[in-house]
Amino acid sequence: MGKVEDTAIVSQVPSEHLPLLSPAAPSTTYLTQEEVVQQASTAPWPGLRKALLYLLGVVFACMLSMAILLLLRMPRPRPPLAWWQKSSFYRLPPTSFPDSNGDGYGDLAGVSCQLDQLLGLSIQALVLGPILEGDLANLSSLLPAHGSLEQLQALANDGRKRGVRILLELPTLEENLDRILEDNQTDQHLKGAMQFWQAQGVHGFLVPKDPAWLLDAVLNAWSELDSEMQTDRGEERVLIVLDKSQSCNISRWVPSNVILACHLLEVESNLSAQALAQRVEEGTLRHPGTPWPGWMVPRGLPLVADLGEMLGVLLLSLPGVPLLQGGAGSPVPLDNELTKGSSNGHPLANLYRSLLALRANSFALRGVDFVSLPLADHSEDIFAYLRPGSCSDILVFLNLGSRPCQLNLNQLSIPAPAKVLFSTYPEPQKEISLVLVRLMPHQAVLLQVPRGYRP
């Protein structure tokens, strides 16, 4: 036991052949600041870094340019249409007001009984014929024979709750023109009167285009009101300018919320495709400072060759808003609720009712987008156009001639098939092919097609 321990101890003693001291570790050498700068300047990393930064800058600039280009080319979303830009208007003369108290004069209380009929016709705005005093100083007064201020307030309030807004027709003022031209307060009188009626719940006014001095004064007053009014969505006010002339325009800048209602056809004119195309182009020209388009069918037109049907289709399918004429001879007369069934039927009543309902439920027909379709082989008799919509488009064809015709629409590359929405002739099929469209003399047809055609 003792020998083993001695051996172990001796083995741990360093051998005399080993060096007593190990060699010294090499000393660390540090670069000076000048040497570091010199080596950094000669290394490839700074140049590579600059190249990468430059490349990233170029890529970012290209991506930014492409994004800007795409934004510029993308169609800008339109603001939603105001109520007056998509409504159907009904103009009711005082002679057609129902008489609620038996004094022989139609009154506002009687009109209140007709609101449900207007809703049934898909009418959203009622223009009351001239019931205001006919002089400038009393424009804030009603003619006593047609009702009281309280009745008008009740009518406007009830109509707004039901979805029928009330407008007033301004009378032709019985004033001395020289005195009016010298009176700088004319615009202020009109402005004050319109402010008063708006406070009573009235949503707008109708004024004739002639005389010119009255229109200028009304537009000036309306412009001041427009700059001062801050109305909620759905409570906007509108001014309708009634134009019975052939020009169908206003030769001055107009403020916002103005409709120019033009006659579709003059009494002495013939209905032709060329004349209609020109009329529509004049009435739907849209640029800043121009009014919103509106259309009317003039009274007294001869009912020949299904002219009434053609005009009814145009009135309710063209871009803009329709202004329907009420009263005697109207294609959509209102029954007197006080004496049930007093009005006679009209041969065009069903046509108007169907198209009013179709328009109320069609985004395409309530907008202002309009594309005239080139049909060179039938340019004299066929008036055709497209009403683009959000999900589908509507094709409108009118054969104004006295002979049947066949339309080959392959050249237009319109998506098929087409669904028949309305026709003045009975259509046995609900869907038709667009390869060959057959039209009878004086036939109008509305077809729904998938969205896709653009000229």
C-alpha positions in Angstrom: 0.0 0.0 0.0 2.7 2.5 0.8 4.7 1.7 -2.4 1.8 2.4 -4.6 1.1 5.8 -3.0 4.8 6.8 -3.4 4.8 5.8 -7.0 1.7 7.9 -7.7 3.3 10.9 -6.1 6.5 10.6 -8.0 4.7 10.3 -11.3 3.2 13.7 -10.8 6.5 15.4 -10.6 7.6 17.0 -13.8 10.3 15.2 -15.8 13.7 16.8 -15.8 13.7 16.5 -19.6 10.7 19.0 -20.0 11.3 22.7 -20.2 10.8 24.5 -17.0 9.1 27.4 -18.7 6.5 27.3 -21.7 7.1 29.6 -24.6 5.4 33.1 -24.3 2.1 33.7 -26.1 2.2 35.9 -29.2 1.4 39.5 -28.5 -1.9 41.1 -30.1 -1.3 43.7 -32.7 -3.9 46.6 -33.1 -4.4 48.7 -36.2 -4.1 52.4 -36.0 -7.0 54.6 -37.0 -5.3 55.6 -40.2 -4.8 51.9 -41.1 -8.5 51.1 -40.4 -9.6 53.9 -42.7 -7.2 52.9 -45.4 -8.3 49.2 -45.4 -12.0 50.2 -45.3 -11.5 52.4 -48.4 -9.9 49.6 -50.3 -12.5 47.0 -49.4 -15.5 46.1 -51.8 -18.2 46.6 -49.2 -18.9 50.4 -49.5 -19.3 50.2 -53.3 -21.6 47.1 -53.0 -23.7 48.9 -50.4 -24.0 52.0 -52.5 -25.1 49.8 -55.5 -27.7 48.0 -53.4 -29.1 51.3 -52.1 -29.3 52.7 -55.6 -31.0 49.5 -56.9 -33.5 49.7 -54.1 -34.2 53.4 -54.9 -34.8 52.6 -58.5 -37.2 49.7 -57.7 -39.1 51.9 -55.2 -39.4 54.7 -57.8 -40.7 52.2 -60.4 -43.2 50.8 -58.1 -44.4 54.2 -57.0 -44.8 55.3 -60.6 -46.8 52.2 -61.5 -49.1 52.7 -58.5 -49.7 56.3 -59.5 -50.4 55.3 -63.1 -52.9 52.6 -61.9 -54.7 55.1 -59.7 -55.0 57.6 -62.5 -56.3 54.9 -64.9 -58.7 53.4 -62.4 -62.3 54.7 -62.7 -63.0 57.0 -59.8 -65.9 55.9 -57.6 -68.8 58.3 -58.0 -70.6 59.7 -55.1 -74.1 58.1 -54.6 -76.9 60.0 -56.4 -79.0 62.4 -54.4 -82.7 61.7 -54.1 -83.6 64.3 -56.8 -81.1 62.8 -59.3 -82.9 59.4 -59.4 -86.6 60.3 -58.6 -89.6 60.4 -60.9 -91.5 63.7 -60.6 -95.2 64.3 -61.0 -96.6 67.7 -61.8 -100.1 68.3 -60.6 -102.0 71.4 -61.7 -104.4 73.1 -59.2 -107.3 72.3 -61.4 -106.8 68.6 -60.7 -106.6 69.0 -56.9 -109.4 67.1 -55.2 -111.9 69.2 -53.4 -112.0 68.2 -49.7 -114.5 70.8 -48.4 -117.0 71.1 -51.3 -116.3 74.8 -52.1 -115.6 74.0 -55.8 -111.8 74.5 -55.5 -109.3 71.7 -55.3 -107.2 72.1 -52.1 -104.1 70.7 -50.4 -106.1 68.6 -48.0 -107.5 66.7 -51.0 -104.0 66.2 -52.4 -102.9 64.5 -49.2 -105.4 61.8 -50.0 -103.5 61.0 -53.2 -100.1 60.3 -51.7 -100.7 56.5 -51.6 -101.5 56.6 -55.3 -98.2 58.3 -56.1 -96.4 55.7 -54.1 -98.2 53.0 -56.0 -96.9 54.6 -59.2 -93.3 54.7 -58.0 -93.4 58.5 -57.9 -90.9 60.1 -55.4 -91.6 63.8 -55.9 -94.8 65.8 -56.4 -94.7 69.3 -58.0 -97.7 71.4 -57.0 -98.9 73.7 -59.7 -98.9 77.5 -59.1 -100.7 78.0 -55.8 -98.7 81.0 -54.6 -99.6 84.6 -54.8 -98.6 86.1 -58.2 -96.7 89.2 -57.0 -93.2 89.4 -55.7 -94.1 90.9 -52.3 -96.5 88.1 -51.5 -94.6 85.0 -52.7 -94.7 83.7 -49.1 -98.5 83.5 -49.2 -100.8 80.7 -50.6 -103.8 81.4 -52.7 -106.6 81.0 -50.1 -108.8 78.9 -52.4 -106.2 76.1 -52.5 -105.7 75.7 -48.8 -103.9 77.0 -45.8 -100.3 77.1 -44.6 -101.1 74.4 -42.0 -102.4 72.1 -44.8 -99.2 72.5 -46.8 -97.1 71.8 -43.7 -99.1 68.7 -43.0 -98.8 67.6 -46.7 -95.1 68.1 -46.8 -94.5 66.3 -43.5 -96.8 63.4 -44.4 -95.2 63.1 -47.8 -91.7 63.1 -46.5 -92.5 60.3 -44.1 -94.0 58.2 -47.0 -91.1 59.0 -49.4 -92.8 61.6 -51.6 -91.2 65.1 -51.4 -93.2 68.2 -52.2 -92.1 71.0 -54.6 -93.8 74.3 -55.4 -94.2 75.9 -58.9 -93.3 79.5 -58.8 -95.9 81.7 -60.5 -95.3 84.1 -63.4 -94.9 87.3 -61.4 -97.3 90.1 -62.2 -94.8 92.9 -61.9 -93.7 95.9 -63.9 -90.6 94.8 -65.7 -88.9 98.3 -65.6 -89.4 98.5 -61.9 -88.1 95.0 -61.4 -84.9 95.7 -63.5 -84.3 98.8 -61.4 -84.9 97.0 -58.1 -81.7 95.4 -56.8 -83.7 93.6 -54.1 -85.5 91.2 -56.5 -83.1 88.4 -55.8 -83.4 89.0 -52.1 -87.2 88.9 -52.2 -87.0 85.5 -54.1 -84.4 84.2 -51.7 -86.5 85.1 -48.7 -89.6 83.5 -50.2 -87.7 80.2 -51.0 -86.1 80.2 -47.5 -89.6 80.5 -46.0 -91.1 77.6 -48.0 -88.1 75.4 -47.3 -88.6 76.0 -43.6 -92.2 74.7 -44.1 -90.9 71.4 -45.4 -90.9 72.1 -49.2 -88.0 70.3 -51.0 -87.7 72.5 -54.1 -89.3 74.7 -56.8 -90.2 74.7 -60.4 -89.7 77.8 -62.5 -90.2 78.4 -66.3 -87.3 79.3 -68.4 -89.1 82.3 -69.8 -89.2 85.1 -69.1 -85.4 85.4 -68.9 -85.3 88.0 -66.2 -87.3 85.8 -63.8 -85.0 82.8 -64.5 -81.9 85.0 -63.9 -83.3 86.3 -60.6 -84.3 82.8 -59.4 -80.9 81.3 -60.3 -79.1 84.2 -58.5 -81.2 83.6 -55.4 -80.8 79.9 -55.6 -77.0 80.3 -55.9 -76.9 82.3 -52.7 -79.1 79.7 -50.9 -76.9 76.9 -52.2 -73.8 78.5 -50.7 -75.5 79.0 -47.4 -77.4 75.8 -46.9 -75.9 72.9 -45.0 -78.4 70.0 -45.4 -78.3 66.4 -44.4 -78.2 63.6 -46.9 -81.7 63.0 -48.2 -82.8 66.6 -47.4 -81.2 68.3 -50.4 -83.4 70.9 -52.2 -83.7 71.1 -55.9 -84.7 73.7 -58.5 -86.4 72.5 -61.8 -86.2 74.8 -64.8 -89.0 74.1 -67.3 -87.8 74.5 -70.9 -90.4 74.3 -73.7 -88.1 75.8 -76.3 -86.2 73.9 -79.1 -82.8 74.9 -77.7 -83.0 72.8 -74.5 -80.2 74.7 -72.7 -79.5 77.5 -70.3 -77.0 80.1 -71.7 -75.4 80.8 -68.3 -73.6 79.0 -65.5 -76.1 77.4 -63.1 -75.5 76.5 -59.4 -75.8 72.9 -58.2 -79.0 71.0 -57.5 -80.7 72.3 -60.7 -82.7 70.1 -63.2 -83.3 71.3 -66.8 -86.6 69.6 -67.9 -86.8 69.6 -71.7 -89.6 68.5 -74.1 -88.7 65.3 -75.9 -90.4 66.4 -79.0 -92.0 69.6 -80.3 -95.7 69.4 -81.2 -95.0 70.1 -84.8 -92.0 67.8 -85.1 -91.8 64.3 -86.5 -90.2 61.5 -84.4 -87.1 60.4 -86.2 -83.9 58.6 -85.0 -81.7 61.4 -86.1 -83.8 64.1 -84.4 -84.0 62.1 -81.2 -80.2 61.5 -81.1 -79.6 65.2 -81.4 -82.2 66.0 -78.8 -80.7 63.6 -76.3 -77.2 64.8 -77.0 -78.3 68.4 -76.2 -80.2 67.5 -73.1 -77.6 65.1 -71.5 -74.4 67.2 -72.0 -72.7 67.0 -68.7 -69.9 69.3 -67.6 -69.4 71.6 -64.6 -71.9 74.4 -64.5 -74.6 72.5 -66.5 -77.9 71.3 -65.0 -79.0 67.7 -64.4 -81.0 66.4 -67.4 -84.8 66.0 -67.2 -87.5 65.1 -69.7 -91.2 65.8 -70.4 -93.7 64.8 -73.0 -95.5 67.9 -74.2 -99.3 68.1 -74.1 -101.3 68.2 -77.3 -99.3 65.7 -79.4 -101.3 63.8 -82.0 -101.7 60.1 -81.0 -100.6 58.7 -84.4 -98.5 55.6 -85.2 -98.1 54.6 -81.6 -96.3 57.9 -80.9 -97.4 57.9 -77.3 -95.8 54.6 -76.6 -92.5 55.6 -78.1 -92.4 58.8 -76.1 -93.4 57.0 -72.9 -90.5 54.5 -73.3 -88.1 57.4 -74.0 -89.3 59.4 -71.1 -88.7 56.6 -68.6 -85.5 55.1 -70.1 -83.4 58.1 -71.1 -80.6 59.4 -68.7 -81.9 62.0 -66.3 -85.2 62.3 -64.5 -88.8 62.2 -65.9 -91.3 64.9 -65.2 -94.8 63.4 -65.7 -97.7 65.7 -66.5 -100.7 65.2 -64.3 -104.2 66.4 -64.8 -106.6 66.0 -67.7 -105.3 63.8 -70.5 -102.4 62.5 -68.4 -101.3 58.9 -69.1 -101.1 58.3 -65.3 -104.1 60.2 -63.9 -104.8 60.1 -60.2 -108.1 59.0 -59.0 -110.1 61.3 -56.8 -110.1 59.5 -53.5 -113.1 61.6 -52.4 -115.2 60.3 -55.3 -113.8 56.8 -56.0 -113.1 56.0 -59.6 -113.9 59.5 -61.0 -111.0 59.6 -63.5 -111.1 57.7 -66.8 -108.5 55.2 -67.9 -105.8 56.1 -70.4 -104.6 53.8 -73.2 -101.0 54.3 -72.0 -101.7 53.8 -68.3 -100.3 50.3 -68.2 -97.2 51.2 -70.2 -96.4 54.0 -67.8 -97.0 52.0 -64.7 -94.8 49.2 -65.9 -92.0 51.4 -66.9 -92.2 53.5 -63.7 -91.9 50.4 -61.6 -89.0 49.1 -63.8 -87.1 52.4 -63.5 -87.6 52.5 -59.7 -85.9 49.1 -59.3 -83.1 49.5 -61.9 -79.8 51.1 -61.1 -79.0 51.5 -64.8 -82.2 53.4 -65.7 -81.8 55.8 -62.7 -78.3 56.9 -63.6 -77.0 59.1 -66.3 -74.6 56.8 -68.1 -75.7 56.5 -71.8 -74.1 54.9 -74.8 -75.5 55.4 -78.3 -75.3 52.2 -80.3 -74.0 52.5 -83.9 -76.4 50.8 -86.3 -75.4 52.1 -89.7 -77.8 49.9 -91.7 -80.9 51.2 -89.8 -79.9 54.7 -88.9 -83.1 56.3 -90.2 -85.7 54.2 -88.3 -83.9 52.6 -85.3 -82.9 54.5 -82.2 -80.8 52.3 -80.0 -78.8 52.9 -76.9 -77.3 51.2 -73.9 -77.8 52.1 -70.2 -74.8 50.7 -68.3 -75.5 49.5 -64.8 -73.4 48.2 -61.9 -74.1 44.4 -62.4 -76.0 44.4 -65.7 -76.7 46.7 -68.7 -80.0 47.5 -70.4 -80.4 47.7 -74.1 -83.2 49.9 -75.5 -84.4 49.5 -79.1 -87.1 51.7 -80.8 -88.3 51.0 -84.3 -89.7 54.4 -85.4 -90.4 53.2 -88.9 -93.5 51.6 -90.4 -91.7 48.4 -91.5 -90.4 45.5 -89.5 -86.7 45.1 -89.3 -84.0 42.7 -88.2 -80.9 43.8 -86.3 -77.6 41.9 -86.4 -75.7 42.8 -83.2 -72.7 40.6 -83.7 -70.6 43.6 -84.6 -71.3 45.1 -81.1 -69.9 42.1 -79.2 -72.6 42.4 -76.6 -72.7 39.5 -74.1 -75.6 37.2 -74.6 -78.3 36.0 -73.8 -80.7 38.9 -73.3 -83.6 38.9 -70.9 -86.8 40.8 -72.1 -87.7 43.4 -69.5 -90.3 45.2 -71.4 -91.9 45.3 -74.9 -94.7 47.2 -76.5 -95.5 44.0 -78.4 -96.0 40.7 -76.6 -92.8 38.7 -76.5 -93.4 34.9 -76.3 -89.9 34.3 -74.9 -88.4 35.7 -71.8 -84.9 35.4 -73.3 -83.9 36.2 -76.9 -80.7 35.8 -78.8 -78.8 39.0 -79.8 -77.5 37.4 -83.0 -80.7 38.5 -84.7 -83.2 40.9 -83.1 -86.5 41.3 -84.8 -88.6 44.5 -84.3 -92.2 45.1 -85.5 -93.2 48.5 -86.8 -93.3 51.1 -84.0 -92.1 48.6 -81.4 -89.9 49.4 -78.4 -88.1 46.8 -76.3 -85.9 46.8 -73.3 -83.4 44.0 -72.8 -81.2 43.1 -69.9 -77.7 41.9 -70.8 -74.6 41.0 -68.8 -72.3 43.9 -68.1 -69.4 44.0 -70.6 -70.0 46.1 -73.7 -68.1 49.3 -74.0 -67.5 51.2 -77.2 
